[in-house]
């Protein structure tokens, strides 16, 4: 398997045809996987906003005040309002906003970015990343597209690439029913392939001012496995989320 960045991608503006911009810069093969950072997808879809687009509600002011009290840092209630409007649930209110997005992703601040946004203050995630991935794929010779983002993980330092939308391949390999080297049947193993591809692509794309938001994965083979599009855990079986709903912050000494 080989990974390489698509060179010389320009600064993306609202209305730009991402598929065309990618296609003219690289010779793609039908079995390539094209991993596209959500930042450029959002910019092309006009998801750049100013703070003033989000007049704060009383709820947003309350959240900003609680965050400031918990962290000692000033919080803009307009940012809290943007998070509220992009979320279906605020799972944690302090010491940071952990939210569930409208398309199922759980992360900090509804994934709203404040870096590399030259035309505004805030960059929101794509509204429907799976549809974004399908739209990009329809304009490319490559048959598989993954829209990526970065986020932290429980019990780990740092951030990693994750998939928030995909098209042309299953989200997961299902190994259940297959056997290990000792002949034992696998009962629980489901491998999240799109997350692993996103993480690998993020190693090439980098962070900060790298300017390489599109990475091609070549010669990846899904293999002869059952596939699944299950990606975001169902709320009913997400026991960590259920536990967090009951957790209260106590200056770092909460239980």
Buried (B, 14 or more C-beta within 10 A) or exposed (E): EEBEBBEEBEEBEEEBEBBEBBBEBBEBEEBBBBBBBBBBBBBBBEBBBEBEBBEBBEEBBBBBEBBBEBEEEEBBBBBBBBBBBBBEEBBBBBBBBBBBBBBBBBBBBBBBBEEBBEEBBBBBBBBBBBBBBBBBBEBBBBBBBBBBBBBBEEEEEEBBBBBBBBBBBBBBBBBEEEEEEEEEEEEEEBBBBBBBBBBBBBEBBEEEEEBBBBBBBBEBEEEEBEBBEEBBEEEEEBEEBEEBEEEEBEEEEEE
